[in-house]
């Protein structure tokens, strides 16, 4: 092999090595950017499952509060505590609410309004 040919091959190898390093660095930056984007968008999306636990707790509390008169008043105390817990749970759920949750609530309100006005 001639010296000129060896120099061309060495130069090509140097370029390939440099391109490989730049490509790897670019790939690492792209992965880092995607990871940051996903971590930023995840809280905005909201929860996949329904966040209606506070509604269920408040319904049980309403049941206890409207229960026929209890001479000891325990059902009213339990109902009041459950209602307060439901409201606190609703506050926590509202802080974690995202776009998906807003759409779910909007859809549910649409169905409820349609049912209310068609009856």
Biopython code that builds the backbone (N, CA, C, O; Angstrom):
import numpy as np
from Bio.PDB.StructureBuilder import StructureBuilder

atoms = [
    (1, "UNK", "N", (0.851, -1.165, 0.000)),
    (1, "UNK", "CA", (0.000, 0.000, 0.000)),
    (1, "UNK", "C", (0.903, 1.236, 0.000)),
    (1, "UNK", "O", (1.920, 1.294, 0.692)),
    (2, "UNK", "N", (0.503, 2.190, -0.779)),
    (2, "UNK", "CA", (1.314, 3.402, -0.900)),
    (2, "UNK", "C", (1.031, 4.344, 0.264)),
    (2, "UNK", "O", (0.034, 4.215, 0.975)),
    (3, "UNK", "N", (1.940, 5.288, 0.429)),
    (3, "UNK", "CA", (1.801, 6.259, 1.525)),
    (3, "UNK", "C", (0.581, 7.138, 1.312)),
    (3, "UNK", "O", (-0.126, 7.473, 2.263)),
    (4, "UNK", "N", (0.334, 7.512, 0.060)),
    (4, "UNK", "CA", (-0.808, 8.385, -0.226)),
    (4, "UNK", "C", (-2.125, 7.663, 0.102)),
    (4, "UNK", "O", (-3.039, 8.239, 0.694)),
    (5, "UNK", "N", (-2.192, 6.398, -0.297)),
    (5, "UNK", "CA", (-3.402, 5.611, -0.034)),
    (5, "UNK", "C", (-3.610, 5.427, 1.471)),
    (5, "UNK", "O", (-4.743, 5.511, 1.942)),
    (6, "UNK", "N", (-2.556, 5.182, 2.224)),
    (6, "UNK", "CA", (-2.629, 5.029, 3.679)),
    (6, "UNK", "C", (-3.081, 6.334, 4.329)),
    (6, "UNK", "O", (-3.857, 6.316, 5.284)),
    (7, "UNK", "N", (-2.599, 7.463, 3.814)),
    (7, "UNK", "CA", (-2.996, 8.762, 4.359)),
    (7, "UNK", "C", (-4.483, 9.020, 4.106)),
    (7, "UNK", "O", (-5.178, 9.542, 4.978)),
    (8, "UNK", "N", (-4.974, 8.655, 2.915)),
    (8, "UNK", "CA", (-6.396, 8.836, 2.591)),
    (8, "UNK", "C", (-7.254, 7.963, 3.499)),
    (8, "UNK", "O", (-8.284, 8.412, 4.002)),
    (9, "UNK", "N", (-6.832, 6.711, 3.710)),
    (9, "UNK", "CA", (-7.582, 5.799, 4.581)),
    (9, "UNK", "C", (-7.580, 6.309, 6.014)),
    (9, "UNK", "O", (-8.610, 6.270, 6.688)),
    (10, "UNK", "N", (-6.432, 6.788, 6.484)),
    (10, "UNK", "CA", (-6.347, 7.319, 7.849)),
    (10, "UNK", "C", (-7.233, 8.545, 8.003)),
    (10, "UNK", "O", (-7.903, 8.708, 9.022)),
    (11, "UNK", "N", (-7.236, 9.402, 6.996)),
    (11, "UNK", "CA", (-8.086, 10.591, 7.040)),
    (11, "UNK", "C", (-9.559, 10.197, 7.066)),
    (11, "UNK", "O", (-10.348, 10.776, 7.812)),
    (12, "UNK", "N", (-9.928, 9.213, 6.252)),
    (12, "UNK", "CA", (-11.315, 8.741, 6.232)),
    (12, "UNK", "C", (-11.709, 8.149, 7.573)),
    (12, "UNK", "O", (-12.822, 8.379, 8.044)),
    (13, "UNK", "N", (-10.825, 7.399, 8.189)),
    (13, "UNK", "CA", (-11.111, 6.821, 9.509)),
    (13, "UNK", "C", (-11.278, 7.902, 10.567)),
    (13, "UNK", "O", (-12.142, 7.798, 11.438)),
    (14, "UNK", "N", (-10.444, 8.948, 10.489)),
    (14, "UNK", "CA", (-10.563, 10.051, 11.443)),
    (14, "UNK", "C", (-11.919, 10.743, 11.286)),
    (14, "UNK", "O", (-12.580, 11.062, 12.275)),
    (15, "UNK", "N", (-12.328, 10.975, 10.020)),
    (15, "UNK", "CA", (-13.629, 11.597, 9.767)),
    (15, "UNK", "C", (-14.779, 10.725, 10.271)),
    (15, "UNK", "O", (-15.738, 11.231, 10.854)),
    (16, "UNK", "N", (-14.681, 9.415, 10.045)),
    (16, "UNK", "CA", (-15.726, 8.495, 10.498)),
    (16, "UNK", "C", (-15.808, 8.485, 12.021)),
    (16, "UNK", "O", (-16.899, 8.466, 12.591)),
    (17, "UNK", "N", (-14.649, 8.497, 12.674)),
    (17, "UNK", "CA", (-14.625, 8.518, 14.145)),
    (17, "UNK", "C", (-15.240, 9.809, 14.674)),
    (17, "UNK", "O", (-16.035, 9.783, 15.614)),
    (18, "UNK", "N", (-14.872, 10.942, 14.069)),
    (18, "UNK", "CA", (-15.423, 12.234, 14.486)),
    (18, "UNK", "C", (-16.938, 12.275, 14.269)),
    (18, "UNK", "O", (-17.682, 12.736, 15.135)),
    (19, "UNK", "N", (-17.390, 11.789, 13.102)),
    (19, "UNK", "CA", (-18.827, 11.761, 12.813)),
    (19, "UNK", "C", (-19.564, 10.863, 13.806)),
    (19, "UNK", "O", (-20.661, 11.193, 14.255)),
    (20, "UNK", "N", (-18.959, 9.739, 14.141)),
    (20, "UNK", "CA", (-19.573, 8.837, 15.117)),
    (20, "UNK", "C", (-19.722, 9.484, 16.467)),
    (20, "UNK", "O", (-20.755, 9.329, 17.119)),
    (21, "UNK", "N", (-18.689, 10.222, 16.908)),
    (21, "UNK", "CA", (-18.772, 10.919, 18.202)),
    (21, "UNK", "C", (-19.840, 11.999, 18.178)),
    (21, "UNK", "O", (-20.613, 12.136, 19.127)),
    (22, "UNK", "N", (-19.886, 12.772, 17.088)),
    (22, "UNK", "CA", (-20.902, 13.829, 16.975)),
    (22, "UNK", "C", (-22.307, 13.236, 16.922)),
    (22, "UNK", "O", (-23.237, 13.766, 17.528)),
    (23, "UNK", "N", (-22.450, 12.134, 16.193)),
    (23, "UNK", "CA", (-23.748, 11.473, 16.108)),
    (23, "UNK", "C", (-24.208, 10.944, 17.447)),
    (23, "UNK", "O", (-25.383, 11.050, 17.798)),
    (24, "UNK", "N", (-23.270, 10.368, 18.199)),
    (24, "UNK", "CA", (-23.615, 9.851, 19.525)),
    (24, "UNK", "C", (-24.001, 10.997, 20.457)),
    (24, "UNK", "O", (-24.947, 10.876, 21.236)),
    (25, "UNK", "N", (-23.266, 12.110, 20.378)),
    (25, "UNK", "CA", (-23.585, 13.258, 21.226)),
    (25, "UNK", "C", (-24.950, 13.829, 20.849)),
    (25, "UNK", "O", (-25.725, 14.209, 21.726)),
    (26, "UNK", "N", (-25.245, 13.891, 19.570)),
    (26, "UNK", "CA", (-26.542, 14.397, 19.116)),
    (26, "UNK", "C", (-27.665, 13.472, 19.565)),
    (26, "UNK", "O", (-28.722, 13.931, 19.997)),
    (27, "UNK", "N", (-27.430, 12.169, 19.460)),
    (27, "UNK", "CA", (-28.430, 11.200, 19.917)),
    (27, "UNK", "C", (-28.691, 11.326, 21.412)),
    (27, "UNK", "O", (-29.836, 11.251, 21.857)),
    (28, "UNK", "N", (-27.624, 11.518, 22.185)),
    (28, "UNK", "CA", (-27.778, 11.669, 23.640)),
    (28, "UNK", "C", (-28.556, 12.940, 23.968)),
    (28, "UNK", "O", (-29.390, 12.947, 24.874)),
    (29, "UNK", "N", (-28.278, 14.022, 23.225)),
    (29, "UNK", "CA", (-29.016, 15.271, 23.456)),
    (29, "UNK", "C", (-30.488, 15.107, 23.098)),
    (29, "UNK", "O", (-31.362, 15.630, 23.788)),
    (30, "UNK", "N", (-30.759, 14.375, 22.011)),
    (30, "UNK", "CA", (-32.150, 14.152, 21.603)),
    (30, "UNK", "C", (-32.901, 13.335, 22.651)),
    (30, "UNK", "O", (-34.049, 13.643, 22.971)),
    (31, "UNK", "N", (-32.264, 12.305, 23.181)),
    (31, "UNK", "CA", (-32.891, 11.479, 24.218)),
    (31, "UNK", "C", (-33.154, 12.314, 25.466)),
    (31, "UNK", "O", (-34.216, 12.205, 26.078)),
    (32, "UNK", "N", (-32.192, 13.141, 25.841)),
    (32, "UNK", "CA", (-32.364, 13.996, 27.016)),
    (32, "UNK", "C", (-33.514, 14.979, 26.809)),
    (32, "UNK", "O", (-34.309, 15.205, 27.721)),
    (33, "UNK", "N", (-33.605, 15.560, 25.619)),
    (33, "UNK", "CA", (-34.678, 16.495, 25.310)),
    (33, "UNK", "C", (-36.040, 15.805, 25.343)),
    (33, "UNK", "O", (-37.004, 16.362, 25.870)),
    (34, "UNK", "N", (-36.128, 14.601, 24.786)),
    (34, "UNK", "CA", (-37.390, 13.853, 24.820)),
    (34, "UNK", "C", (-37.791, 13.491, 26.243)),
    (34, "UNK", "O", (-38.967, 13.574, 26.596)),
    (35, "UNK", "N", (-36.826, 13.092, 27.058)),
    (35, "UNK", "CA", (-37.113, 12.752, 28.452)),
    (35, "UNK", "C", (-37.645, 13.962, 29.210)),
    (35, "UNK", "O", (-38.603, 13.849, 29.974)),
    (36, "UNK", "N", (-37.022, 15.120, 28.997)),
    (36, "UNK", "CA", (-37.489, 16.337, 29.659)),
    (36, "UNK", "C", (-38.883, 16.736, 29.179)),
    (36, "UNK", "O", (-39.710, 17.187, 29.971)),
    (37, "UNK", "N", (-39.141, 16.572, 27.886)),
    (37, "UNK", "CA", (-40.453, 16.908, 27.340)),
    (37, "UNK", "C", (-41.536, 16.012, 27.927)),
    (37, "UNK", "O", (-42.607, 16.489, 28.301)),
    (38, "UNK", "N", (-41.257, 14.715, 28.009)),
    (38, "UNK", "CA", (-42.236, 13.780, 28.575)),
    (38, "UNK", "C", (-42.495, 14.107, 30.038)),
    (38, "UNK", "O", (-43.645, 14.096, 30.477)),
    (39, "UNK", "N", (-41.441, 14.399, 30.801)),
    (39, "UNK", "CA", (-41.633, 14.702, 32.219)),
    (39, "UNK", "C", (-42.381, 16.018, 32.408)),
    (39, "UNK", "O", (-43.044, 16.205, 33.427)),
    (40, "UNK", "N", (-42.286, 16.929, 31.445)),
    (40, "UNK", "CA", (-43.027, 18.186, 31.536)),
    (40, "UNK", "C", (-44.490, 17.995, 31.153)),
    (40, "UNK", "O", (-45.373, 18.592, 31.769)),
    (41, "UNK", "N", (-44.753, 17.172, 30.149)),
    (41, "UNK", "CA", (-46.124, 16.999, 29.661)),
    (41, "UNK", "C", (-46.948, 16.031, 30.492)),
    (41, "UNK", "O", (-48.176, 16.115, 30.492)),
    (42, "UNK", "N", (-46.305, 15.119, 31.198)),
    (42, "UNK", "CA", (-47.044, 14.115, 31.968)),
    (42, "UNK", "C", (-48.014, 14.740, 32.973)),
    (42, "UNK", "O", (-49.177, 14.338, 33.009)),
    (43, "UNK", "N", (-47.583, 15.705, 33.789)),
    (43, "UNK", "CA", (-48.547, 16.299, 34.729)),
    (43, "UNK", "C", (-49.678, 17.040, 34.034)),
    (43, "UNK", "O", (-50.776, 17.128, 34.582)),
    (44, "UNK", "N", (-49.439, 17.577, 32.836)),
    (44, "UNK", "CA", (-50.489, 18.294, 32.123)),
    (44, "UNK", "C", (-51.563, 17.363, 31.594)),
    (44, "UNK", "O", (-52.721, 17.760, 31.465)),
    (45, "UNK", "N", (-51.193, 16.137, 31.288)),
    (45, "UNK", "CA", (-52.150, 15.193, 30.722)),
    (45, "UNK", "C", (-53.176, 14.748, 31.751)),
    (45, "UNK", "O", (-54.334, 14.517, 31.404)),
    (46, "UNK", "N", (-52.777, 14.625, 33.003)),
    (46, "UNK", "CA", (-53.718, 14.172, 34.020)),
    (46, "UNK", "C", (-53.653, 12.675, 34.208)),
    (46, "UNK", "O", (-52.742, 12.010, 33.717)),
    (47, "UNK", "N", (-54.619, 12.160, 34.917)),
    (47, "UNK", "CA", (-54.630, 10.752, 35.273)),
    (47, "UNK", "C", (-55.366, 9.935, 34.230)),
    (47, "UNK", "O", (-56.311, 10.422, 33.611)),
    (48, "UNK", "N", (-54.942, 8.698, 34.030)),
    (48, "UNK", "CA", (-55.642, 7.816, 33.095)),
    (48, "UNK", "C", (-56.944, 7.319, 33.710)),
    (48, "UNK", "O", (-57.963, 7.213, 33.027)),
    (49, "UNK", "N", (-56.904, 7.016, 34.996)),
    (49, "UNK", "CA", (-58.121, 6.518, 35.637)),
    (49, "UNK", "C", (-58.976, 7.692, 36.105)),
    (49, "UNK", "O", (-58.497, 8.818, 36.239)),
    (50, "UNK", "N", (-60.210, 7.410, 36.342)),
    (50, "UNK", "CA", (-61.141, 8.442, 36.774)),
    (50, "UNK", "C", (-60.781, 8.918, 38.180)),
    (50, "UNK", "O", (-60.487, 8.113, 39.064)),
    (51, "UNK", "N", (-60.806, 10.222, 38.373)),
    (51, "UNK", "CA", (-60.469, 10.775, 39.674)),
    (51, "UNK", "C", (-61.738, 11.166, 40.415)),
    (51, "UNK", "O", (-61.849, 12.280, 40.926)),
    (52, "UNK", "N", (-62.689, 10.251, 40.471)),
    (52, "UNK", "CA", (-63.980, 10.535, 41.085)),
    (52, "UNK", "C", (-64.094, 9.926, 42.479)),
    (52, "UNK", "O", (-65.205, 9.660, 42.937)),
    (53, "UNK", "N", (-62.993, 9.702, 43.151)),
    (53, "UNK", "CA", (-63.058, 9.139, 44.500)),
    (53, "UNK", "C", (-63.721, 10.104, 45.463)),
    (53, "UNK", "O", (-64.449, 9.688, 46.364)),
    (54, "UNK", "N", (-63.473, 11.396, 45.275)),
    (54, "UNK", "CA", (-64.100, 12.367, 46.163)),
    (54, "UNK", "C", (-65.620, 12.372, 45.979)),
    (54, "UNK", "O", (-66.360, 12.552, 46.946)),
    (55, "UNK", "N", (-66.083, 12.177, 44.751)),
    (55, "UNK", "CA", (-67.531, 12.102, 44.512)),
    (55, "UNK", "C", (-68.153, 10.933, 45.266)),
    (55, "UNK", "O", (-69.220, 11.070, 45.864)),
    (56, "UNK", "N", (-67.484, 9.786, 45.236)),
    (56, "UNK", "CA", (-68.006, 8.609, 45.928)),
    (56, "UNK", "C", (-68.052, 8.838, 47.438)),
    (56, "UNK", "O", (-69.033, 8.483, 48.092)),
    (57, "UNK", "N", (-66.996, 9.431, 47.988)),
    (57, "UNK", "CA", (-66.964, 9.696, 49.435)),
    (57, "UNK", "C", (-68.065, 10.682, 49.817)),
    (57, "UNK", "O", (-68.721, 10.516, 50.845)),
    (58, "UNK", "N", (-68.267, 11.707, 48.990)),
    (58, "UNK", "CA", (-69.314, 12.688, 49.293)),
    (58, "UNK", "C", (-70.711, 12.083, 49.183)),
    (58, "UNK", "O", (-71.606, 12.472, 49.932)),
    (59, "UNK", "N", (-70.915, 11.140, 48.265)),
    (59, "UNK", "CA", (-72.214, 10.479, 48.157)),
    (59, "UNK", "C", (-72.501, 9.632, 49.390)),
    (59, "UNK", "O", (-73.628, 9.612, 49.885)),
    (60, "UNK", "N", (-71.489, 8.936, 49.884)),
    (60, "UNK", "CA", (-71.664, 8.146, 51.112)),
    (60, "UNK", "C", (-71.934, 9.082, 52.285)),
    (60, "UNK", "O", (-72.758, 8.780, 53.149)),
    (61, "UNK", "N", (-71.235, 10.225, 52.315)),
    (61, "UNK", "CA", (-71.465, 11.197, 53.388)),
    (61, "UNK", "C", (-72.887, 11.735, 53.339)),
    (61, "UNK", "O", (-73.525, 11.901, 54.379)),
    (62, "UNK", "N", (-73.384, 12.006, 52.148)),
    (62, "UNK", "CA", (-74.758, 12.486, 52.006)),
    (62, "UNK", "C", (-75.753, 11.437, 52.480)),
    (62, "UNK", "O", (-76.778, 11.760, 53.082)),
    (63, "UNK", "N", (-75.441, 10.190, 52.203)),
    (63, "UNK", "CA", (-76.294, 9.099, 52.671)),
    (63, "UNK", "C", (-76.357, 9.086, 54.195)),
    (63, "UNK", "O", (-77.434, 8.937, 54.772)),
    (64, "UNK", "N", (-75.202, 9.241, 54.848)),
    (64, "UNK", "CA", (-75.187, 9.270, 56.309)),
    (64, "UNK", "C", (-75.908, 10.503, 56.851)),
    (64, "UNK", "O", (-76.593, 10.421, 57.870)),
    (65, "UNK", "N", (-75.759, 11.634, 56.183)),
    (65, "UNK", "CA", (-76.386, 12.861, 56.670)),
    (65, "UNK", "C", (-77.906, 12.848, 56.486)),
    (65, "UNK", "O", (-78.625, 13.488, 57.253)),
    (66, "UNK", "N", (-78.390, 12.135, 55.494)),
    (66, "UNK", "CA", (-79.835, 12.093, 55.260)),
    (66, "UNK", "C", (-80.485, 10.848, 55.836)),
    (66, "UNK", "O", (-81.675, 10.614, 55.626)),
    (67, "UNK", "N", (-79.723, 10.057, 56.551)),
    (67, "UNK", "CA", (-80.240, 8.848, 57.173)),
    (67, "UNK", "C", (-81.316, 9.246, 58.177)),
    (67, "UNK", "O", (-81.211, 10.301, 58.803)),
    (68, "UNK", "N", (-82.338, 8.428, 58.339)),
    (68, "UNK", "CA", (-83.381, 8.771, 59.324)),
    (68, "UNK", "C", (-82.783, 9.062, 60.703)),
    (68, "UNK", "O", (-81.730, 8.545, 61.075)),
    (69, "UNK", "N", (-83.474, 9.883, 61.419)),
    (69, "UNK", "CA", (-82.972, 10.402, 62.697)),
    (69, "UNK", "C", (-82.409, 9.298, 63.591)),
    (69, "UNK", "O", (-83.085, 8.321, 63.914)),
    (70, "UNK", "N", (-81.185, 9.486, 63.967)),
    (70, "UNK", "CA", (-80.495, 8.577, 64.876)),
    (70, "UNK", "C", (-80.448, 9.267, 66.239)),
    (70, "UNK", "O", (-79.946, 10.387, 66.337)),
    (71, "UNK", "N", (-80.960, 8.622, 67.294)),
    (71, "UNK", "CA", (-81.010, 9.306, 68.597)),
    (71, "UNK", "C", (-79.631, 9.677, 69.141)),
    (71, "UNK", "O", (-79.502, 10.638, 69.899)),
    (72, "UNK", "N", (-78.620, 8.935, 68.765)),
    (72, "UNK", "CA", (-77.291, 9.258, 69.301)),
    (72, "UNK", "C", (-76.566, 10.294, 68.443)),
    (72, "UNK", "O", (-75.637, 10.941, 68.927)),
    (73, "UNK", "N", (-76.959, 10.466, 67.199)),
    (73, "UNK", "CA", (-76.335, 11.456, 66.327)),
    (73, "UNK", "C", (-75.026, 10.995, 65.713)),
    (73, "UNK", "O", (-74.306, 11.794, 65.114)),
    (74, "UNK", "N", (-74.709, 9.710, 65.854)),
    (74, "UNK", "CA", (-73.439, 9.189, 65.330)),
    (74, "UNK", "C", (-73.424, 9.249, 63.802)),
    (74, "UNK", "O", (-72.391, 9.542, 63.200)),
    (75, "UNK", "N", (-74.557, 8.973, 63.187)),
    (75, "UNK", "CA", (-74.576, 8.998, 61.717)),
    (75, "UNK", "C", (-74.289, 10.398, 61.186)),
    (75, "UNK", "O", (-73.667, 10.547, 60.134)),
    (76, "UNK", "N", (-74.738, 11.427, 61.911)),
    (76, "UNK", "CA", (-74.472, 12.797, 61.479)),
    (76, "UNK", "C", (-72.988, 13.130, 61.625)),
    (76, "UNK", "O", (-72.409, 13.803, 60.773)),
    (77, "UNK", "N", (-72.385, 12.658, 62.700)),
    (77, "UNK", "CA", (-70.951, 12.896, 62.915)),
    (77, "UNK", "C", (-70.144, 12.197, 61.837)),
    (77, "UNK", "O", (-69.228, 12.784, 61.261)),
    (78, "UNK", "N", (-70.486, 10.928, 61.559)),
    (78, "UNK", "CA", (-69.776, 10.176, 60.529)),
    (78, "UNK", "C", (-69.977, 10.832, 59.164)),
    (78, "UNK", "O", (-69.035, 10.940, 58.379)),
    (79, "UNK", "N", (-71.188, 11.262, 58.888)),
    (79, "UNK", "CA", (-71.483, 11.932, 57.628)),
    (79, "UNK", "C", (-70.706, 13.226, 57.468)),
    (79, "UNK", "O", (-70.174, 13.516, 56.397)),
    (80, "UNK", "N", (-70.646, 14.004, 58.545)),
    (80, "UNK", "CA", (-69.896, 15.267, 58.500)),
    (80, "UNK", "C", (-68.413, 15.049, 58.277)),
    (80, "UNK", "O", (-67.775, 15.763, 57.503)),
    (81, "UNK", "N", (-67.866, 14.046, 58.968)),
    (81, "UNK", "CA", (-66.436, 13.742, 58.802)),
    (81, "UNK", "C", (-66.166, 13.248, 57.383)),
    (81, "UNK", "O", (-65.188, 13.659, 56.757)),
    (82, "UNK", "N", (-67.017, 12.380, 56.880)),
    (82, "UNK", "CA", (-66.832, 11.879, 55.517)),
    (82, "UNK", "C", (-66.979, 13.001, 54.483)),
    (82, "UNK", "O", (-66.247, 13.038, 53.494)),
    (83, "UNK", "N", (-67.924, 13.907, 54.716)),
    (83, "UNK", "CA", (-68.102, 15.009, 53.772)),
    (83, "UNK", "C", (-66.866, 15.901, 53.755)),
    (83, "UNK", "O", (-66.413, 16.321, 52.690)),
    (84, "UNK", "N", (-66.325, 16.187, 54.931)),
    (84, "UNK", "CA", (-65.086, 16.984, 55.007)),
    (84, "UNK", "C", (-63.923, 16.276, 54.334)),
    (84, "UNK", "O", (-63.114, 16.901, 53.648)),
    (85, "UNK", "N", (-63.846, 14.962, 54.538)),
    (85, "UNK", "CA", (-62.778, 14.192, 53.896)),
    (85, "UNK", "C", (-62.950, 14.191, 52.380)),
    (85, "UNK", "O", (-61.967, 14.256, 51.642)),
    (86, "UNK", "N", (-64.188, 14.119, 51.917)),
    (86, "UNK", "CA", (-64.461, 14.172, 50.480)),
    (86, "UNK", "C", (-64.049, 15.502, 49.875)),
    (86, "UNK", "O", (-63.487, 15.545, 48.781)),
    (87, "UNK", "N", (-64.327, 16.588, 50.586)),
    (87, "UNK", "CA", (-63.924, 17.918, 50.100)),
    (87, "UNK", "C", (-62.404, 18.054, 50.064)),
    (87, "UNK", "O", (-61.849, 18.617, 49.119)),
    (88, "UNK", "N", (-61.729, 17.536, 51.098)),
    (88, "UNK", "CA", (-60.262, 17.579, 51.112)),
    (88, "UNK", "C", (-59.687, 16.745, 49.969)),
    (88, "UNK", "O", (-58.722, 17.146, 49.319)),
    (89, "UNK", "N", (-60.286, 15.592, 49.736)),
    (89, "UNK", "CA", (-59.853, 14.732, 48.636)),
    (89, "UNK", "C", (-60.090, 15.405, 47.283)),
    (89, "UNK", "O", (-59.283, 15.257, 46.365)),
    (90, "UNK", "N", (-61.187, 16.137, 47.162)),
    (90, "UNK", "CA", (-61.467, 16.865, 45.922)),
    (90, "UNK", "C", (-60.401, 17.933, 45.677)),
    (90, "UNK", "O", (-59.987, 18.142, 44.536)),
    (91, "UNK", "N", (-59.958, 18.605, 46.728)),
    (91, "UNK", "CA", (-58.908, 19.617, 46.584)),
    (91, "UNK", "C", (-57.620, 18.994, 46.069)),
    (91, "UNK", "O", (-56.962, 19.555, 45.193)),
    (92, "UNK", "N", (-57.255, 17.834, 46.609)),
    (92, "UNK", "CA", (-56.055, 17.137, 46.156)),
    (92, "UNK", "C", (-56.212, 16.697, 44.709)),
    (92, "UNK", "O", (-55.273, 16.807, 43.922)),
    (93, "UNK", "N", (-57.386, 16.200, 44.354)),
    (93, "UNK", "CA", (-57.631, 15.768, 42.976)),
    (93, "UNK", "C", (-57.578, 16.944, 42.007)),
    (93, "UNK", "O", (-57.097, 16.794, 40.884)),
    (94, "UNK", "N", (-58.058, 18.100, 42.421)),
    (94, "UNK", "CA", (-58.039, 19.265, 41.539)),
    (94, "UNK", "C", (-56.605, 19.722, 41.275)),
    (94, "UNK", "O", (-56.312, 20.227, 40.191)),
    (95, "UNK", "N", (-55.714, 19.553, 42.243)),
    (95, "UNK", "CA", (-54.319, 19.936, 42.032)),
    (95, "UNK", "C", (-53.647, 19.012, 41.025)),
    (95, "UNK", "O", (-52.744, 19.437, 40.303)),
    (96, "UNK", "N", (-54.073, 17.764, 40.968)),
    (96, "UNK", "CA", (-53.476, 16.788, 40.060)),
    (96, "UNK", "C", (-54.226, 16.713, 38.732)),
    (96, "UNK", "O", (-53.901, 15.875, 37.891)),
    (97, "UNK", "N", (-55.214, 17.566, 38.531)),
    (97, "UNK", "CA", (-56.051, 17.502, 37.343)),
    (97, "UNK", "C", (-55.269, 17.953, 36.113)),
    (97, "UNK", "O", (-54.468, 18.886, 36.169)),
    (98, "UNK", "N", (-55.520, 17.276, 35.020)),
    (98, "UNK", "CA", (-54.878, 17.624, 33.761)),
    (98, "UNK", "C", (-55.900, 17.746, 32.656)),
    (98, "UNK", "O", (-57.105, 17.764, 32.907)),
    (99, "UNK", "N", (-55.415, 17.829, 31.432)),
    (99, "UNK", "CA", (-56.290, 18.008, 30.273)),
    (99, "UNK", "C", (-57.261, 16.847, 30.133)),
    (99, "UNK", "O", (-58.442, 17.051, 29.854)),
    (100, "UNK", "N", (-56.775, 15.645, 30.324)),
    (100, "UNK", "CA", (-57.624, 14.456, 30.191)),
    (100, "UNK", "C", (-58.770, 14.505, 31.204)),
    (100, "UNK", "O", (-59.903, 14.147, 30.881)),
    (101, "UNK", "N", (-58.475, 14.945, 32.420)),
    (101, "UNK", "CA", (-59.515, 15.025, 33.452)),
    (101, "UNK", "C", (-60.541, 16.112, 33.132)),
    (101, "UNK", "O", (-61.736, 15.929, 33.364)),
    (102, "UNK", "N", (-60.078, 17.235, 32.606)),
    (102, "UNK", "CA", (-60.997, 18.318, 32.245)),
    (102, "UNK", "C", (-61.949, 17.845, 31.150)),
    (102, "UNK", "O", (-63.147, 18.121, 31.205)),
    (103, "UNK", "N", (-61.418, 17.133, 30.158)),
    (103, "UNK", "CA", (-62.275, 16.610, 29.088)),
    (103, "UNK", "C", (-63.287, 15.607, 29.624)),
    (103, "UNK", "O", (-64.439, 15.599, 29.190)),
    (104, "UNK", "N", (-62.874, 14.765, 30.559)),
    (104, "UNK", "CA", (-63.780, 13.779, 31.141)),
    (104, "UNK", "C", (-64.913, 14.475, 31.897)),
    (104, "UNK", "O", (-66.074, 14.084, 31.777)),
    (105, "UNK", "N", (-64.576, 15.499, 32.671)),
    (105, "UNK", "CA", (-65.597, 16.230, 33.433)),
    (105, "UNK", "C", (-66.527, 16.973, 32.487)),
    (105, "UNK", "O", (-67.739, 16.993, 32.704)),
    (106, "UNK", "N", (-65.983, 17.581, 31.448)),
    (106, "UNK", "CA", (-66.795, 18.306, 30.468)),
    (106, "UNK", "C", (-67.780, 17.366, 29.784)),
    (106, "UNK", "O", (-68.945, 17.716, 29.594)),
    (107, "UNK", "N", (-67.321, 16.186, 29.417)),
    (107, "UNK", "CA", (-68.193, 15.202, 28.764)),
    (107, "UNK", "C", (-69.297, 14.755, 29.721)),
    (107, "UNK", "O", (-70.459, 14.643, 29.331)),
    (108, "UNK", "N", (-68.923, 14.500, 30.982)),
    (108, "UNK", "CA", (-69.914, 14.058, 31.964)),
    (108, "UNK", "C", (-70.963, 15.141, 32.221)),
    (108, "UNK", "O", (-72.148, 14.834, 32.347)),
    (109, "UNK", "N", (-70.536, 16.405, 32.300)),
    (109, "UNK", "CA", (-71.489, 17.497, 32.489)),
    (109, "UNK", "C", (-72.420, 17.634, 31.289)),
    (109, "UNK", "O", (-73.602, 17.937, 31.453)),
    (110, "UNK", "N", (-71.900, 17.414, 30.090)),
    (110, "UNK", "CA", (-72.745, 17.454, 28.897)),
    (110, "UNK", "C", (-73.839, 16.413, 28.948)),
    (110, "UNK", "O", (-74.992, 16.699, 28.626)),
    (111, "UNK", "N", (-73.477, 15.183, 29.358)),
    (111, "UNK", "CA", (-74.481, 14.123, 29.482)),
    (111, "UNK", "C", (-75.506, 14.463, 30.561)),
    (111, "UNK", "O", (-76.702, 14.246, 30.364)),
    (112, "UNK", "N", (-75.057, 14.988, 31.688)),
    (112, "UNK", "CA", (-75.980, 15.316, 32.765)),
    (112, "UNK", "C", (-76.929, 16.441, 32.358)),
    (112, "UNK", "O", (-78.118, 16.397, 32.673)),
    (113, "UNK", "N", (-76.404, 17.451, 31.655)),
    (113, "UNK", "CA", (-77.288, 18.546, 31.198)),
    (113, "UNK", "C", (-78.285, 18.062, 30.155)),
    (113, "UNK", "O", (-79.445, 18.476, 30.162)),
    (114, "UNK", "N", (-77.843, 17.201, 29.274)),
    (114, "UNK", "CA", (-78.750, 16.657, 28.257)),
    (114, "UNK", "C", (-79.868, 15.871, 28.927)),
    (114, "UNK", "O", (-81.032, 15.997, 28.549)),
    (115, "UNK", "N", (-79.515, 15.055, 29.927)),
    (115, "UNK", "CA", (-80.528, 14.266, 30.644)),
    (115, "UNK", "C", (-81.468, 15.160, 31.442)),
    (115, "UNK", "O", (-82.661, 14.874, 31.542)),
    (116, "UNK", "N", (-80.937, 16.244, 32.010)),
    (116, "UNK", "CA", (-81.765, 17.144, 32.803)),
    (116, "UNK", "C", (-82.781, 17.889, 31.947)),
    (116, "UNK", "O", (-83.910, 18.113, 32.384)),
    (117, "UNK", "N", (-82.394, 18.276, 30.732)),
    (117, "UNK", "CA", (-83.287, 19.081, 29.890)),
    (117, "UNK", "C", (-84.215, 18.250, 29.023)),
    (117, "UNK", "O", (-85.197, 18.774, 28.497)),
    (118, "UNK", "N", (-83.920, 16.942, 28.861)),
    (118, "UNK", "CA", (-84.795, 16.119, 28.039)),
    (118, "UNK", "C", (-85.909, 15.470, 28.844)),
    (118, "UNK", "O", (-86.864, 14.965, 28.254)),
    (119, "UNK", "N", (-85.827, 15.464, 30.135)),
    (119, "UNK", "CA", (-86.871, 14.807, 30.948)),
    (119, "UNK", "C", (-88.090, 15.630, 31.110)),
    (119, "UNK", "O", (-89.040, 15.203, 31.766)),
]
sb = StructureBuilder()
sb.init_structure("model")
sb.init_model(0)
sb.init_chain("A")
sb.init_seg("    ")
for serial, (resi, resn, name, xyz) in enumerate(atoms, 1):
    if name == "N":
        sb.init_residue(resn, " ", resi, " ")
    sb.init_atom(name, np.array(xyz, "f"), 0.0, 1.0, " ", f" {name:<3s}", serial, name[0])
structure = sb.get_structure()
